[in-house]
Amino acid sequence: MQEYQLPEMLRVGLEDLVLQILLLDLGEPSIFLTKAVNPPSALAIRNSLKLLEGLGAVDCDWGDSDNSTERSDAIVDADGSSCKSLSVTSGLTALGFHLATLPVDPRVGKMMIYGALFGCIDPALTIAASMSARNPFMSPFDKRDEADAARKEFATQGSDHLTTLEAFNQWKNVRRTQGNRAVQSFLRESFLSRMTLFQMEDLRKQYAKLLIDIGFLPKSFRLDRGQNMRNDECIAAANTNINNTHMIKAVLCAGLYPNIIVAPKNEKKPIGTCPFQSLKGDVFLHPSTISFSAEKLDSNYCCYHEIIRTTKTYVRDCTPVSEFALLLFGGSLKVYHTHGVITIDDWLRFRIAAKSATLVKHLRAQMERMLLAKIITPEEDIIGSSAGRALIKAVSTLFEREIKDSPDGTETLHRSADNEVKATGQRGHRGRGPQNNSGRGQHGSDNGRGRSGRGGRGRRNDHSRGRGQGGQR
């Protein structure tokens, strides 16, 4: 073992530190951090800037190091500890300014902001608190099977995040309607930690106050309903999509992208035993995930927050997300009109008619303009305007109809996009994607670059029921 512990700057992510340096206008982070006693490596700073750039929190000009992913000598000095050789200039975006003021992980902060914008702030705060605290589910060594069975009673759509949300909501309901003895019995039978649940409740209140301070929630907003009718109206307005689980998962996807994994196709064995495709190579679901023993997931695409490496590379938490969540909240879009294919960051591919793909890009552009306007001037009620309400209604209805319109989902990307863009004032078109599609377009339009993330290159050979198609890029 080492005589002394490795300095914190060399063993943790630098995202929060980079945001603070840019917020305080202390200069370029790669130059400023050379003054540290133990400066981080250029690779660590580059990874942090890439993550923040993917979130839309910073704008970077990489100069000579933009294509240096495989040239480690271009970004790391000979001793492997200096960051002087990293040629990059960066600056905060409007979203990055607000993320820098939130004392949480940038991904969690973005999810909270999107939850406030799209009317599902209560579940967004709960999921954010669960990511920042310990897992509320306990698993005693001598009662592990009973604890797993109790946790599965809260299982919701194969999602670990929604499972925790359901357990927390049931605990709140028991506290509100029954006595202390019933609460203790509920915690004991459900193998839930009372201390962790109260910690999550405190974090929720802190996060709500932070969002009020930066203007994303009204000043009269309170998490708990009181006698004040005005406060009740504020709660209702901020939770218009509280029961729309597809919208909640889309907001979760917005914060966690590009942490996406792709399930294998047509496997006849439990999902937990199959490798998933990711930007980091093959990964597996951890045995503690709620979908580990499932035969099939609701979607071939899942987002995650934590990844660990022991005997294998494991994803600790998993939530299936829809293709529309990726298209609206993912990275840069390219449409290959002649082949009827749309791609996200040249990585994830979906089959869709050209006209419908254009409508998706229009809906996304409208949404991003609203987000930017709200982030720049948070004191203005942009969401409450007629255009803002129509847009949010269109997006939320889009996710609600995604499953209802087509049980097998084969035509959803065409019909739903058509219907919902009409609601925002754009005349819709209806079309079907080609049935025999190679997905190898050579000319694509890159007008759909978003602020939500830019993934890297990856190898994909998955198919999603005729809509998603992966290939070697």
N, C-alpha and C positions, 0 to 999 in steps of 0.2 A: 504494500500500500504506500501511497505517497505520504511524505512526512507532513505536508501541509495541503489543505484543501485547495483545489483549483479556484482562482479568483472568479467571482460571479460573472464578470464581464466576458469571461472566456467559456462559460458553460450554460448560459441562458440566451434566449432570443433577445435581439436588440431593437425590436420594433418600437416599443414604448420610448426607449431612450432616443432613437432617431427622430421620432415625432416631437419630443420635447426640445431637442436641439434645433429643429427647424422652426418650431413654434417660438422659441426665444431668440431666433435669428442669430445664432452663434456661429454661423458659417456652414460650410459643407460638412456633413457628419464624418465622412471618411478622412477629412483633414483635422477636424476638431478632436476626434478620438485618438489621434496620434499622440496627444499630450497626456493621455492616461498612463498610469504607472505600468499597467499591463494592457497595452492596446489590443483590440480584437483583430483578427485576421481580416484581410480584404474579402475573403470568401464569406465570412459571417456578415459583414456589412452589406455585401452584394445580395445575399439571400434575404436580408431584412428589407432592403430597398425593393427587391423584386416582389416580395409579399405585399408590401404597402402599395406598390404600383398596381398590383393585381386587384387590390381592394379599391383602387381609385383614390387613395389618400395622398399620393405624391405623384408628381410628374417628373420623370427622369430623362436626362439626355446622356446616354451611355458612352458617347464618343467612341474611342477605339476599343472599349471593352464590351460593346453591345453583343458581339458575336463570339465572346471569349468563354462560353460555357465549358468548352473542352480544352481551353488553353489556360491551365491553372497558373502557368508562369506569367501570364499577362495580368493577373489580378492578385497574386500573392508574392511577396518578396522572398528572397532566398531563405531567410530564416523562418518563413511561414507564419510570422506573428505581426508583421506591419501591414498597414493599410494605405501607405503612401502611394502605391502604384495603381490604385483604383481610379480610373479616369471617368468621373461621373459628376454631373451637376443635377441637383434635385430641388424641388420646391413643393410646399404644401398646396393641396387643392382645397376647395371649400369644405368638402367632406372631411379631408384630413385635418383641417383646423378644428372641427368639432370632435373628431376622434381623439385628438391630442388633449382635449379638455376632459375626456372621460377616463377615469382611472381604472380601466378594464382592458382586457385584451382587445386589440383593434377589431378582430372578427366579431367578438361579442358586442362591441360598441356599435358596429355597423348593423348587426341584427336588431339591436334595440331601436336604432334610428328608423330602420325600415318598418319595424313593428308599430312605431308611433305614426308613421306616415300612412300605413295601410290598414289601420283600424283593428289591430290585434295586439295592443300594448300589454294587456294582462298576461296572456300566455308567453309573449316575447320576454317579459321581465322574469317570469318564472323559469323559463329555459335558460336565460342568461345567468340567473342566480345559481342554477344547478351546475352550469359549466364552471362557475367560479368557486363553488363550494365542493365539499365531498359528496360522494354518492349517498343519497339518503337510505338506500337499501342495504341492510346488513346481511351478512352471510356467515353465521357461526359455523365453526368447523364441524361440530357434531350434529348440526341441523341444516346442512347445506341443501339437501334435497327439498326439505320443507320450505326453506327460504326461496329457492328457485320457483317452486310451485306457487308460493304466495305472490311473488313478483309477476308471474305470468297472468295473474288475475287482473292486473292493471294494464296488460298489453294492449296497445292501440296501433293498428295499422303497421305492425312490424317495426315500429320506431322506438328506439330507446329514449329519445328526447320526449316524445309524446307520452310514453309510459310513465316517466318521472312526473310530467305535467299532470297526468290523470291521478297519480297517487297523491300529489300535493293538493290538488283540488278536492279530493275526497276527504283528506285530513282537515282542510279548512271547513268543509261542510259539516263534518262531525263535530268540530269545535264550536261551530256557530249554532247548531241545532240540538246537540246533546250535551250531557254533563261530562265532567272530568273523568269519571270512571269509564264511560264509553270510549273516550279518547285513548285512555291507557290500554284498554282492550284492543282497540283498533290498531294501535302501534305495535302491540305485542303479536297479534295474529298476522299482521302484514310485514313484520320484520323491518320496520322503519325506525330510523333514528330520530328521536324527539329533538335532540340538540341540533342536528343537521337541518331539520325542517324549520326550526326557529331561526337558524342562521340564514337560510334561504329567504325567510320572510323579512328579516332585517335588510338583506341585500336588495330585495325588491323595492323596499321603501327608499333606500339610498339611491338606487338607480333611477327611480321615478323622480326624485328631487333633482338629480343631475340633468335629466331631460327637461324638467321645468326650467332650470337655470339657463339652459342654452336655447330655450324657446320652442322645443318640439312638443311640449305638453302645456296646456293652459295653466296659469298660476293657481287657479282654484281646484285643480285636479287632485284627487286623493284616491289611493288604491281601495280603501274601505268605504263603503256607502255610509253616509250619515243622514242626519235629518235635513241637511241643506239640499233642496231640490236642484239648485244650480249645480251643485257638485254631482248629483246623480246624472244630470244632463251631460256634464263633461265626461263622466265615466262611460255613458252610453255612446257618446260620439267617438271616444277613443277606442271603443271595443265593438265597432259595427261588424267586424269579421271574427268575433271571438269564437264562433262555432264553425267557421269555415276552415277545416283542418288542412285542406289543400293550400289555402292562402298562408296558413301558419307555416307549413312546410316550405312554401316558396320563400317566405321571409328568412327561414332558417338557411335555405340554400343560398340566398343573397349574401349572408354573412360568412358562410363557410366555403363558398367557391374560391379556388379550384380544388378544394378537398373533396373530390368526387371519385367514386369507385364504380366499376361496371361489372355487373354480375355475369357469370357464365351462362351460356345459352343451352337450354334443353338438357340440363343435367337431371339424372334420375335419382340423385342422392341428396342428403341434406345440404343446404346452402353452406353451412359452416365448414364442411369438408372440402369445398371447392375454392380454387384461387380466383380472386377478383382482379381485374385490370385497374391500374392506377398510374399516375405520372411517376410514382416511385417504384414501379415494377409490380410484381404479383404480391397481393396482400390477402389476408384471411380475416374472417370475422372472429373476434375473441369469443371463447366459450361463454362469457358472461353476457354477450349481446342477446337481445330478446328474440332475434331472428335466427340464431345459430342452428336450431333444429328444424327450421321451416323448410318445406319442400320447394316453395316458390315465394318470391317477393312481389309486392304490388307494382314495382317498377324495376327495370333493369339497372337503374341509376340511383345511387345512394350518396348522401353527403355524410361526412364525419368530422369530428372535432379533434380527437386524440388518436395517435398512432404510436405503437410501441414495438420494440423488437426484442424478442427473447429467443425461443427456439425457431420461431417464424416471425414475420412482420404482421402484427395484428392491428386491426381497427377496434378500438374500445367501445365506440358508440356508432350507431348507424341509423339513418332515416331514409327510406325510399323517397325519391323526389320525382316529379313528373318531367316530361320533356319540355313542357311549356315553362316550368320554373327555370330550367336551364336556359331556354331561349330568351326569356325576359330578364333574368337576373344574372346570367352567366357572363362570359367574356365577349371578345370581338366576333361579330357575325360576318360570314361570307355566304353569298347566295350564288350557286352555280345554276343559272337559269336553264341552260340547255339540257341539264341532267336532272333537274328537279330535286336538288340536294342543297341543304343549308348546313354549314359547319360552325362550330364554336371553337375559336382559337386553333383552327386547323387540326382539331383533335376529335371532338365529338361530332358525328355526322347523323343527320336525320333526313329522311325522304319526305318531301313536301312539294306541292305544286308551286310554280314560280310566283304566281299572283298571290297566293296565300302567304308565301314567305315574305313578299314585299309588304303585305298588310301587317305581319308580325313585326317587321322592322319599323313600320310606321307607329304601331302601338308602343313599341319600346322607345322610340324617339320622343313621343309625346310624354311618356312616363319620365324619361331622364330629364326633359326640360322642366317638368314640375319639381323633380327632386332637386335640381340645381337651383331653381328659384327659391325653394323653401330653405335650402342650406345657406344660400347667400343672405336671404332676408327672413330669418326664422320668426321674426315678430309679426309678419304678415300671415293672415289666414288664407294661404294659397289653397290648402286642401279643402277649405270650406267654400271656396268659390264654385260657381256652377260648372266650370270646365274641370276643376279638380275633382268634384264629386262624381261627375260623369266618367272621368278616367278611372278613378278607383273602383267605381261600380262595374265598369267594363272588365277590369283586371280580375276582380273578385268573382264575377259571374263566369268569367272564362274558366277559372279553376273549378268552380262548382259544376259546370257543364262538361268538363273534360271526361268524366267517367259516365255521366248520365247519357250523353249523346250517343256513345258507342261502347257497348260492353266490352268488345275486344280491342277498342282503341284505334282501329286501323285508319279511320277517317277523321279522327278528332282534330288532328293538326290542320285539316282543311276547313271543316265546318265551323269549329269554334273560333278560329282566328277570323274567319269571314264575318260571323255574326257580331263579335265583340268590337271589331274595329269600326263597324257601322255605328256603334253607340257613341263613338268619339267624334263623329262627324265626317269620317272618310267613307266614301262609297265602297262597298265590299264587292269582291269577286269570288266566284266559286270555281273550284277546279280540282282535279284529281292528279296526283303525282303519277309518273310513269310506273308501270308495273315491273318492267325489266330495266333496272337502273344500276349502272356500274359504279356511280358515285365518284368517277375520276375526272371531274371537270378541270379544265385547264385555265379557264378564265372566270374569275369570281369578282364580285363587287364587294368592297370593304367599307360600305357606308354605315354599317351597324356597329361601329366600335363603341363599346359601352364603358361605363365607369366601374363595373362590378368586378372585373378581374380579367387577367390575361394568363392563360395557362401556358405550359411549355409543350414540347413535342412529346408525343407518346405513341405507342403501338397499340392499336386496337383491332380486334377481330371479333367484335360482338355484333349482334343484330337484335333489333328491338321490334319484333312483330311487324316487320315491313316498314318501320319508320326510321329506326336508328341503324346506321351502318358504319362500321369502322374499317379502316384499312391502314396499311403501313404508310406513314407519311414521310 
